[in-house]
Amino acid sequence: MSDDAWSSPKESNTGAYGRMYGLSRALLALFGIELIALILVSLLDPLLTFVFPEALTDPQGIEIVPVLVMGLAGMATLGGILLALPLWIYWHYRAGSNLVALGREDLQYTPAAHAYWWFVPFANLVYPYWTTLELYKASLPDQSKDEWILAETPSLFPIWWGCWLLGNIIQNVSTRMTFSNDFVEVATIIGVVATPFTVGALVIYMNWIWTISNNQDALNDKLSA
């Protein structure tokens, strides 16, 4: 990500095109909070489980510190999700709409599909990968309106999606195991294992958000010149 990518883009004069700059910065800020909170929780959870096992029920002395930080991280996670969710949905819809406004041809997904496929059970194991890949390829400013589909897929794309799926699957196993007091320690370990995959997927995804936004604005400037 170059330094130029963070500079404020020029105003658009292409009809129906929506600038992504402000929306993307807001979304990335919220995801950054989520990322920090996720890392804190993954560090404090094993600390409270194995070092201070009684801290959650009867914290004493220094034990209060990790409990408070864990609580704050949990609230930050919940608050970040509630604030980011509508922006995230709109970002995908707006990015899909921009492809139409920019005159890209042979699009496989409607603007609405770029948002709703994330929420369709089972289909969301596959389709968000393809919709995001379409956003990436069709936004490339050096590709013509009908040849963007031939652009090379970055090697990070399958890595990103693999990390996302693995992180969610492992975390779901960990969450289900916490329902039984007999498996709390095992669930904690499994949850820690999930963290690198989830963090990696989120970092790569944040890069896609900014790259796609920056490319769309650059393409719009090119077509508007």
Contacts in CASP RR format, 6 or more apart in sequence:
PFRMAT RR
TARGET T0000
AUTHOR 0000-0000-0000
METHOD contacts of the structure
MODEL  1
MSDDAWSSPKESNTGAYGRMYGLSRALLALFGIELIALILVSLLDPLLTF
VFPEALTDPQGIEIVPVLVMGLAGMATLGGILLALPLWIYWHYRAGSNLV
ALGREDLQYTPAAHAYWWFVPFANLVYPYWTTLELYKASLPDQSKDEWIL
AETPSLFPIWWGCWLLGNIIQNVSTRMTFSNDFVEVATIIGVVATPFTVG
ALVIYMNWIWTISNNQDALNDKLSA
1 207 0 8 1.000
1 210 0 8 1.000
1 211 0 8 1.000
5 210 0 8 1.000
5 211 0 8 1.000
5 214 0 8 1.000
8 21 0 8 1.000
9 19 0 8 1.000
9 21 0 8 1.000
9 214 0 8 1.000
9 217 0 8 1.000
9 218 0 8 1.000
9 221 0 8 1.000
10 217 0 8 1.000
10 221 0 8 1.000
11 19 0 8 1.000
12 18 0 8 1.000
12 19 0 8 1.000
12 217 0 8 1.000
12 220 0 8 1.000
12 221 0 8 1.000
12 224 0 8 1.000
13 224 0 8 1.000
14 101 0 8 1.000
14 102 0 8 1.000
14 220 0 8 1.000
14 223 0 8 1.000
14 224 0 8 1.000
15 101 0 8 1.000
16 97 0 8 1.000
16 100 0 8 1.000
16 101 0 8 1.000
17 98 0 8 1.000
17 101 0 8 1.000
17 102 0 8 1.000
17 220 0 8 1.000
18 94 0 8 1.000
18 97 0 8 1.000
18 98 0 8 1.000
18 101 0 8 1.000
19 217 0 8 1.000
20 91 0 8 1.000
20 94 0 8 1.000
20 95 0 8 1.000
20 98 0 8 1.000
20 212 0 8 1.000
20 213 0 8 1.000
20 214 0 8 1.000
20 216 0 8 1.000
20 217 0 8 1.000
21 213 0 8 1.000
21 217 0 8 1.000
23 87 0 8 1.000
23 90 0 8 1.000
23 91 0 8 1.000
23 94 0 8 1.000
23 213 0 8 1.000
24 91 0 8 1.000
24 209 0 8 1.000
24 210 0 8 1.000
24 213 0 8 1.000
26 87 0 8 1.000
27 84 0 8 1.000
27 87 0 8 1.000
27 88 0 8 1.000
27 91 0 8 1.000
27 209 0 8 1.000
28 206 0 8 1.000
28 209 0 8 1.000
28 210 0 8 1.000
30 80 0 8 1.000
30 83 0 8 1.000
30 84 0 8 1.000
30 87 0 8 1.000
31 84 0 8 1.000
31 202 0 8 1.000
31 205 0 8 1.000
31 206 0 8 1.000
31 209 0 8 1.000
32 206 0 8 1.000
33 76 0 8 1.000
33 80 0 8 1.000
34 76 0 8 1.000
34 77 0 8 1.000
34 80 0 8 1.000
34 81 0 8 1.000
34 84 0 8 1.000
34 202 0 8 1.000
35 199 0 8 1.000
35 202 0 8 1.000
35 203 0 8 1.000
35 206 0 8 1.000
36 73 0 8 1.000
36 76 0 8 1.000
37 73 0 8 1.000
37 74 0 8 1.000
37 76 0 8 1.000
37 77 0 8 1.000
37 80 0 8 1.000
38 77 0 8 1.000
38 195 0 8 1.000
38 198 0 8 1.000
38 199 0 8 1.000
38 202 0 8 1.000
39 195 0 8 1.000
39 199 0 8 1.000
40 69 0 8 1.000
40 70 0 8 1.000
40 73 0 8 1.000
41 70 0 8 1.000
41 73 0 8 1.000
41 74 0 8 1.000
41 77 0 8 1.000
42 191 0 8 1.000
42 192 0 8 1.000
42 195 0 8 1.000
44 66 0 8 1.000
44 69 0 8 1.000
44 70 0 8 1.000
44 73 0 8 1.000
45 70 0 8 1.000
45 188 0 8 1.000
45 191 0 8 1.000
45 192 0 8 1.000
46 188 0 8 1.000
46 189 0 8 1.000
46 192 0 8 1.000
47 66 0 8 1.000
48 55 0 8 1.000
48 56 0 8 1.000
48 66 0 8 1.000
48 67 0 8 1.000
48 70 0 8 1.000
49 184 0 8 1.000
49 185 0 8 1.000
49 188 0 8 1.000
50 185 0 8 1.000
50 188 0 8 1.000
52 59 0 8 1.000
52 63 0 8 1.000
52 66 0 8 1.000
54 60 0 8 1.000
54 63 0 8 1.000
55 63 0 8 1.000
55 64 0 8 1.000
55 66 0 8 1.000
55 67 0 8 1.000
56 67 0 8 1.000
59 67 0 8 1.000
89 115 0 8 1.000
89 118 0 8 1.000
90 115 0 8 1.000
91 209 0 8 1.000
92 114 0 8 1.000
92 115 0 8 1.000
92 118 0 8 1.000
92 131 0 8 1.000
92 135 0 8 1.000
93 111 0 8 1.000
93 112 0 8 1.000
93 114 0 8 1.000
93 115 0 8 1.000
94 111 0 8 1.000
95 114 0 8 1.000
95 135 0 8 1.000
95 139 0 8 1.000
95 212 0 8 1.000
95 213 0 8 1.000
95 216 0 8 1.000
96 109 0 8 1.000
96 110 0 8 1.000
96 111 0 8 1.000
96 114 0 8 1.000
96 135 0 8 1.000
97 111 0 8 1.000
98 139 0 8 1.000
98 216 0 8 1.000
98 220 0 8 1.000
99 107 0 8 1.000
99 111 0 8 1.000
99 134 0 8 1.000
99 135 0 8 1.000
99 138 0 8 1.000
99 139 0 8 1.000
99 216 0 8 1.000
100 107 0 8 1.000
100 111 0 8 1.000
102 145 0 8 1.000
102 216 0 8 1.000
102 219 0 8 1.000
102 220 0 8 1.000
102 223 0 8 1.000
103 145 0 8 1.000
104 138 0 8 1.000
104 145 0 8 1.000
104 148 0 8 1.000
105 145 0 8 1.000
105 146 0 8 1.000
106 146 0 8 1.000
106 149 0 8 1.000
107 134 0 8 1.000
107 138 0 8 1.000
108 130 0 8 1.000
108 134 0 8 1.000
109 117 0 8 1.000
109 130 0 8 1.000
109 131 0 8 1.000
109 134 0 8 1.000
113 127 0 8 1.000
113 131 0 8 1.000
114 131 0 8 1.000
114 134 0 8 1.000
114 135 0 8 1.000
117 123 0 8 1.000
117 124 0 8 1.000
117 127 0 8 1.000
117 128 0 8 1.000
117 131 0 8 1.000
118 124 0 8 1.000
118 128 0 8 1.000
120 127 0 8 1.000
125 165 0 8 1.000
129 157 0 8 1.000
129 161 0 8 1.000
132 157 0 8 1.000
132 208 0 8 1.000
133 153 0 8 1.000
133 157 0 8 1.000
135 208 0 8 1.000
135 212 0 8 1.000
136 154 0 8 1.000
136 157 0 8 1.000
136 208 0 8 1.000
136 211 0 8 1.000
136 212 0 8 1.000
136 215 0 8 1.000
137 143 0 8 1.000
137 148 0 8 1.000
137 149 0 8 1.000
137 151 0 8 1.000
137 153 0 8 1.000
138 148 0 8 1.000
138 149 0 8 1.000
139 212 0 8 1.000
139 215 0 8 1.000
139 216 0 8 1.000
139 219 0 8 1.000
140 148 0 8 1.000
140 151 0 8 1.000
140 215 0 8 1.000
140 219 0 8 1.000
141 215 0 8 1.000
141 218 0 8 1.000
141 219 0 8 1.000
141 222 0 8 1.000
143 150 0 8 1.000
143 151 0 8 1.000
156 204 0 8 1.000
156 207 0 8 1.000
159 204 0 8 1.000
160 200 0 8 1.000
160 201 0 8 1.000
160 204 0 8 1.000
160 205 0 8 1.000
160 208 0 8 1.000
161 201 0 8 1.000
162 197 0 8 1.000
162 201 0 8 1.000
163 197 0 8 1.000
163 198 0 8 1.000
163 200 0 8 1.000
163 201 0 8 1.000
163 204 0 8 1.000
164 197 0 8 1.000
164 198 0 8 1.000
164 201 0 8 1.000
164 205 0 8 1.000
166 194 0 8 1.000
166 197 0 8 1.000
167 194 0 8 1.000
167 197 0 8 1.000
167 198 0 8 1.000
167 201 0 8 1.000
168 194 0 8 1.000
168 198 0 8 1.000
170 190 0 8 1.000
170 191 0 8 1.000
170 193 0 8 1.000
170 194 0 8 1.000
170 197 0 8 1.000
171 191 0 8 1.000
171 194 0 8 1.000
171 198 0 8 1.000
173 190 0 8 1.000
174 187 0 8 1.000
174 188 0 8 1.000
174 190 0 8 1.000
174 191 0 8 1.000
174 194 0 8 1.000
175 187 0 8 1.000
177 183 0 8 1.000
177 184 0 8 1.000
177 186 0 8 1.000
177 187 0 8 1.000
177 190 0 8 1.000
178 184 0 8 1.000
178 187 0 8 1.000
END
